[in-house]
Amino acid sequence: MKNRGNILVVVLAVFLLASVSAAGYFYLQYRRIKPEPTKTQLVPSGTLIPTQARDKTVNWKEYTNSRFGFKLKYPDSWYVDDKSNNNYVFINAEKEKQMTLASSSGNIVIWLMSEDVKAKTIDDFMDNFMSSINPATGTKENIVYKYLNKTTVGGKNAWLTTGGCCGSNGKNIFVLGDRKLLVITLEEITNPDFSKNIPIYDQILGTFKFIEGTPEEPRVTVPVANSKVTNPLTISGTVPPGWMFEGVFPLKLTDATGKVIAEGRGKETVPGSWQSGKAAVFSAKITFSTTAKSGLLVLSNDNPGGDPAKLKSFSIPVNF
């Protein structure tokens, strides 16, 4: 009887221990799967809940310049003029018209300052450029730039200055892309809308991007279209791949009727660049004499085979 009592005690003890273990196990499982109570954040009445900022440039027009090597967006109601001057792009809010540097006050001007910068970085170029400016008289054109700070545009390091050709409050961005130096300016001079255009200038800079590729047509940097030319005529610019053969191509000066006044050849300025697959910089000089008042400077691709289907030409108007 005593042994049977001991056995019963042991069985009860084991049963109680198993029950407690099972209860503990199921409790822990319950705690794991029980969802946490949702925490409600109360927003005081009248509090504005921030939303994602709207891109104000989403409906803007897009402009691309393959020669300068960039693209950007500008307001739908604004205008772009890249015909008045070969080295400048004017972006203005006034009306669609031929722009000049003198008439671009308060608007945005993009200047291709150089197509073949030797400096490797914008800091190297600007250190040398700024040190060459006399603080009292400026450059030979009496232009004075004042350094403000360094920034980035289109993923490239850039310098922000005031002054220059755009008045004491004008803004200039100097930026270097693929050896081309661009100056992106918001001109001040006398325009009362200068301050109003600052946000638009900043937004346009925010859309600015450098692009890769080559121009589809030649660009003449000297002389400027519609300018008066004199004898001898110095010519410079760039031509696309395939326009040169053995580093040269033909060009001519004609009067308004198409009569040839003089002929010459454009020549690569960097030996071998005509085979680089990129736009090649050229220069030329021709002598002429004419009684005509106006005419054309005509560039043609070198077409050694003489195939008319492969002949290309490009011209700009000039005055005599």
LUMDRENPA-234135 format. One record per residue: x, y, z of N, C-alpha, C in turn. Coordinates in steps of 0.001 Angstrom, whole numbers, plus 500000, padded with zeros to 6 digits. Atoms other than C-alpha are relative to their C-alpha. Example, Ala and Ser with C-alpha at 12.3 -4.5 7.8 and 13.67 -1.06 7.14 Angstrom:
% residues 2
500890498810500000512300495500507800500900501200500000
499180498810499940513670498940507140499230501090500730
//
This chain:
% residues 320
500821498800500000500000500000500000500853501246500000
499124498836499928502825502341500904500641500260498660
499358499821501315504530501712497530499006500577498999
501016499488500912501258502324495704499754501472500246
500162498565499677500910505662497528501118500834499441
498843499243500550504420506717496517499893500144498485
500138499958501464503736505848492898498977501041499600
501050499024500302500540507894492974500500501424500136
499438498646499795502413510926494321500890500392498828
499082499718501132505041510637491579499201500310498740
500822499788501200502363510359488873499352501367500028
500625498677499887500544513421490209501003501118499768
498966498975500158503810515391490348500371500176498531
499662499945501431504661514485486749498881500676499219
501138499416500687501128515398485660499954501508500187
500004498560499724501288518791487372501116500727499242
498874499390500708504740519488485887499710500120498511
500336499968501424503529518610482384498948501055499703
501066499011500197500425520779482831500564501410500018
499401498654499898502483523782483937500824500303498746
499169499800501196504911523292481000499139500305498776
500885499780501146502069523046478503499364501370500056
500625498685499849500379526135479912500988501107499624
498974499004500340503650528070479650500261500078498509
499742500038501440504221526942476079498895500717499223
501117499372500708500718527944474909499911501499500290
500022498576499665501014531307476684501018500761499150
498965499350500816504250532126474899499568500085498533
500483499965501378502717531164471535498941501070499813
501051498991500050499754533404472270500593501408499943
499353498683499972502032536351473033500652500314498651
499320499773501274503862535846469746499025500406498891
500910499746501114500803535877467529499007501104500293
500952498948499662498787538504469375500444501311499353
499602498758500676498819541674467228500156501138500994
499802498820499169500178544835468764498871500977499734
501068499019500211497526547466469300500472501132499099
499661498919500928497475550101466562500118501307500769
499786498715499352498947553384467698499459501102499105
500626498925500768496845556284466519500644501327500354
499384498701499784498629559616466016498974501076499731
500983498945500127496326562504466622500645501237499400
499515498786500639496809565540464372499129501146500466
500801498867499521495726568832465928499197500626498877
500853499358500986492885570562464135500707501197499400
499378498860500671494154573019461514501441499758499601
498608500299500352497551571301461123500071499491498570
499827500431501373498721570940457495500886498771499955
499213501212500154499953567462456601500838500143498729
499152499796501183502983567740454255499704498986498900
500144500872501162502583566310450737501232500159499120
498843499964500871505160565587448062499953501245499119
499941498767500764506313568789446362499772499720498512
500294500165501419505021569178442806501136500577499176
498946499535500893507627569483440053499423501083499094
500546498879500756506932572935438604500461499993498551
499475500012501365508939572116435472499420498868499157
500481501208500674506932569020434502499395500305498631
500632499650501274505051570825431715500802501013499194
499153499054500729507938573014430558500457499404498674
499419500436501273509380572856427052501430499518500233
498615500479499912512657571023426471500792500530498811
499118499474501052515541572542424514501320499238500046
498731500715500104518628570663423285500918500730499036
499005499387500871521805572162421831501181499042499902
498968501020500145524137569495420441501391500605499908
498676499375500102526948571909419686500515500428501372
499608499591498657527011573395423175500093498801500936
499934501218499213526441569893424551499127499971501230
500878500009498828523456570382426865498543499942499567
501440499856500158519714570151427265499436500546501299
500645499429498819517355571941429644498522500183499718
501414499693500144513727572835430246499796501468500353
500288498589499756512232576323430200498485500208499972
501449499798499896508777577825430896499298499969498651
500768500191501229506125577059428315499726501318499280
500319498702500601505451580784427744501240500793499600
498757499314500343509121581709427237500445499597498593
499495500228501350511122581752424006501508499760500027
498571500259500154514528580503422875500456500543498653
499398499513501239516704582261420289501446499525499954
498618500446500181519835580419419143500488500316498587
499644499642501365520006582044415698500689501363499905
499479498640500104520950585662416432501510500072500130
498566499989499774524479584836417576500469498565500181
499565501401499986526412581606417015500504499524501352
499385500389498735527992581661420467499085500213501201
500908499710498892524913582547422521498635499350499765
501400500422500010521523581068423364499255500933500947
500786499074499188518949583595424615498680499332500382
501275500515499513516019582448426762499285501169500652
500644498771499513513528585253427337498508499840500165
501422500087499662510048585877428663499170501059499296
500719498855500559509163588945426644499145499611498808
500719500396501203508225587943423125500988499383499036
499139500678500959509545585965420217500615501046499069
499330498997500817512128588211418620501483499666499921
498561500178500099515729588355417519500642500722501174
499412499438498797517778588914420667501426500453499735
498602499579499981521046590730421232500421500091501450
499534499870498622523227591048424298499430501254500646
500501498739499444521990594614424715498524499917500358
501446500064499763518316593558424654499599498841500895
500314501217499246518583590522426924499938500233501503
500030499692498569518377592311430274498890499238500712
500993500702499200516597590275432933499695498604499514
500250501325500533516621587151430809501249499137500109
498915500971499802518861584119430612500794499854498707
499104500108501149521861583931428304501002498887500275
499003501062499887524019580840427741501078500267498960
498876499599500848527421581730426322500993498854499892
498947500978500228529766579191424752501315500773499961
498800499166499859532913580902425999501191499384499281
498902500675500685535316578281424612499593498563499682
500282501381500398535050574981422718501193499078500197
498797500820499871538556573786423504500811500456501212
499337499589498766539476574421427138501099499011500358
498865500866499672542891573070428089499974499561501467
500040500322498573542242573131431852499200498718500226
500671501266499724541215569770433311498781500173500899
501122499773499091538866571207435950499564501448499925
500498498627499989536708574289436322500775500842501004
499200499258499019538755575260439389501299500495499374
498757499596500656541953575295437328499745501155499039
500293498940500964540328577401434625499683501311500713
500462498777499350538666579878436992501108500662500809
498882499401499260541751580350439161500846500848499066
499200499268500970543667581413436065499218501177499410
500832498959500605540771583392434567499793501174500950
500268498935499037539944585349437724501265500785500336
498755499302499676543594586153438408500432500931498877
499633499151501134543835587714434939499149501263499914
500899498845500034541084590233435691500491501074500968
499641498868499143542084593629437018498775500403500821
501174499684499171539760594299440007499436501391499747
500454498618500208539588597989439060499388500210498617
500435499739501370539152597871435289499394498788499314
500552501200500594538155594279434597500850499478498858
499305500547501153539048592516431355500184501104498961
499826499010501061539909594226428093498657500562499533
501336499491500317536132594565427585499372500707501202
500467499340498773535866596229431024498951499185500745
500905500910499298534105593198432447500641499572501317
499502500389498684534515592515436164499098498916500583
500748501077499359533463589237437798500399499923501469
499747500148498578533135588768441544499567498606500439
500283501369499559533337585254443013499001499993501158
500954500182498903530404584163445199500230498662500697
499789501312499389530679580426445781500074498925498919
499960501145500901531172577008444229498691499226500125
501264500723500010528185574894443239500111498862498990
500016501032501040527184572086440857498840500271499053
501030499859501024525219572243437606500137498818499042
499952501144500904524315569215435523500967498927500443
499079500997499474526414567029437804501461500388499911
498630499515500123529522569145437161500257501111501022
499626498906499124531398571430439529499929501313499233
500190498710500657530724575085438783500334501136500954
499748498778499218531500578634439954498840500957499773
501026498965500078528860581249440735500645501351500252
499445498653499847529822584898440226498901501025499776
500825498854500386528202588301439981500834500856499065
499263499062500841529127591138437665500074499550498570
499838500306501407530524590598434227499211500961499143
500760499156500919528381591871431400498576500226500497
501404500015499575525248591562433505499710500884501208
500303499095498908525466594356436059500427499461501345
499480500364498680526378594295439730499194498902500669
500845501016499365523465592026440642499747498790499122
500179501138500891523610589675437682500637498753500576
499460501282499530524351585982438236500588499244498822
499330500768501048526813583896436211500443498658500553
499499501327499680527437580156436367501046499626498959
498945500503500874530775579013434897500084498485500209
499980501454499864530700575267434161500714499402498791
499186500622501034532989572992432152499493498595499702
500448501324500406531701570013430173500630499593498683
499370500519501211533673567970427635500838501064499293
499070498967500471536258570792427236499292501250499494
500749498811500399533482573282426467499629500791501236
500306499152498853533171576200428861498733500792499716
501257499280500134529636577520429296499852500997501138
500350499001498991528592580682431121498489500191499914
501462499909499958524917580604432140499642501205500861
500160498697499366523843584133433008498542500417500119
501260499268499842520776585824434432500381501469500013
499559498613500125521250589383433245499124500942500808
500706499028499164520329592303435456499885501342499292
499896498695500649521424595594433891498884500949500465
501040499026499627518177597631433974498625499369500163
501306500644500011515392595057433983499412499896501404
500613500067498658513019595458436966499507498604500360
500473501359499740511954591801436593501114499059500400
498863500855499670515415590542437539499696499112501206
500256500771498780514409589479441074498910498962499774
501100500931500268511207587865439780500488498783499213
499507501083500846513213585756437337501033499110500688
499005500813499294515700584434439922499491498579500254
500477501377499789513473581432440900499951499198498701
500059500705501280512981580566437210501402499631499543
498590500271500329516736580842436610500487498776500772
499577501135499172517350578429439500499320498705499560
500714501188500447514679576032438230500545499495498665
499407500398501278516152576045434717501342499316500243
498726500631499662519571575285436220499776498587500547
500302501314499441517941572363438046499673498968498938
500317500930501092516885570852434695501166499832499031
498864499992500931520242571477432985500750498672500063
499237501247500076522026568320431804500952500059498814
499064500134501109525122567722429714499629498761499198
500313501126500864524654565428426734501243499616499208
498923500468500849527015563308424709499501499902498568
500381500080501402527037563201420956500737501033499179
499340499071500907528163565177417962498957500818499259
500944499180500749526516568062416091499691499371498644
500374500545501293524617567079412964500339500964498871
499651499024501017525641570264411158501163500855500490
498878499146499585528640572622411126499514501191500821
500256498767499267528829575629413412501135500974499701
499009498962500271530590578851412450499997500961501184
499897499089498855531813580817415457500499501374499582
499510498749500583533641583493413418499971499833498488
500723498822499530532181585389411663498611499651500542
501357500179499490528837585785413430499019500230498849
501015499858501047525785585379411218499484501432499929
500522498657500288524593588665409645500957501130500373
499024498952499676527750590488410710500666500505498729
499278499424501134529809592708408420501408499415499975
498685500615500116532944590963407140500890500856499107
499030499224500773536089592539405733501115499085499508
498888500741500588539067591385403704501289500272500788
500260501434500197540875589155404635499027499477501045
501020500566499117538152587036406196500559498790500741
499593501136499165539126584777409100498758499236500430
501156500849499725536762581850409672500409498909500981
499746501105499069536557579355412548498685499395500446
501203500684499545534105576823413902500250498508500135
499886501462499919533410573085413985499195499365498879
500753500783500979532283570483411454499821498587500556
500267501352499493530731567063412168500948498978499387
499200501081500594532511563756411527499552499744498562
500319500302501383532688562933407828500034501193499072
499957498808500851532890566539406611501400500258499445
498625499783500455536676566542406289500557498732499346
499189501097500534539024564395404227501446500487500009
498601499601499796542710564479405058500097501336500740
499947498830499118541877567237407556499542501301499389
500449498756500635540357569760405099498619499815499369
501269500003500726537055570679403427499865501338499281
500130498760500766535992573342400871498986500969500606
500956498955499630534266576631401643500111501133498986
500005498900500971533328579689399600499158501155500506
500744498785499712531979583219399792499252500374498730
500798499636501171529127584156397455499244501297500261
500886498864499808527003587207396813498576499490500164
501383500395499724523226587205397345499383499195498863
500535500744501151522643585751393847500625498617499868
499325501286500073524967582791394465501299500031499217
498753499878500740527859584108392397501185499889500959
498852500231499126531153582916393878500930501220499989
499086498869499838533322585759395222501413499510500286
498688500551499638536141583710396736499813498588500524
500044501385499516536980580111397655501219499725500879
498896500373499126539171578472400272499758498625500588
500142501304499360539594575446402508500107500164501515
499904500059498555538860574909406164500952498879500392
499005500987499597541620573023407984499870499711501493
500065500394498587541562571078411255501077500735500792
499016499318499162543288572916414103500805499021500839
499293501054499268544241569693415900500276498857499024
499679501041500972546101567236413633499363498656500349
500612501310499800544205563980413189498591500039500559
501325499926499382540974565277414757498883499656499026
501033500324500979539080564712411489499658498512500014
500246501436499916539379560959412179499546499557501392
500318500328498606538335561137415854498579499479500189
501398500379499837534651560444415217499198501048500740
500673498902499317533818563717416958500091501251499137
499930498733500717533219567267415763501430500528500039
498626499494500102536497568800414568499993501517499892
499848498544500052537512572407415171500838500356498773
499280499602501199538652574194412018500258501511499986
499766498586500253540023577539410879500316500185498523
499729499708501408540417579238407495500177501508499848
499862498583500327541377582555405926499919500136498485
500119499758501434540291583813402507500034501500499729
499984498594500435540876587071400651498934500190498935
501073499764500964538136588660398617499879501489499691
500331498631500395536960591789396843498639499960499332
501345500018500559533349592600396030499327501348500177
500833498802499866530893595427395475498613499642500527
501292500457499477528016593329396777499776500523501415
500351499535498654526201594403399923499818498851500983
500230501148499127525402590945401268500287498718499234
499726501281500638526059587300400603499946498859500986
500006501193499164526663583856402081501411499446500141
498810500813499785529541581958403637499521498563499959
500505501361500239529059578380402396501088498980500304
499104501107499688530725575294403888499457498744499340
500406501259500623530653571972402013500851498866500530
499199501158499591531719568504403031500947499602498877
499071500480501013534770567116401254499441498694499445
500659501133500644533324564648398754500898499479498888
498994500395500995536305563009397032499449499146498863
500567500837501053534132560573395089499122500763499035
500845499185500857532015563373393659498562499526499913
501371500523500027528762561544394476499030501102500441
500937498917499629525962564185394389499122499642501195
500867500427498893523922562117396866500679500184501350
499252499858498756526681562533399461500419501443500274
499607498608499842527142566277399011499148500686501072
500687499249498939526258568411402058500541501426499995
499552498612499907526410572156402575499311500700501151
500521499205498884525842574700405310500417501444499750
499663498598500284525697578493405040499470500927501077
500486498932499137525333581639407093500020501304499211
500011498718500697524389585120405846501045500956500565
499017498987499589527032587873405947499734501281499211
500075498719500677527220591527404997501393500504499676
498704499481500412530018593345403174500073501516500225
//
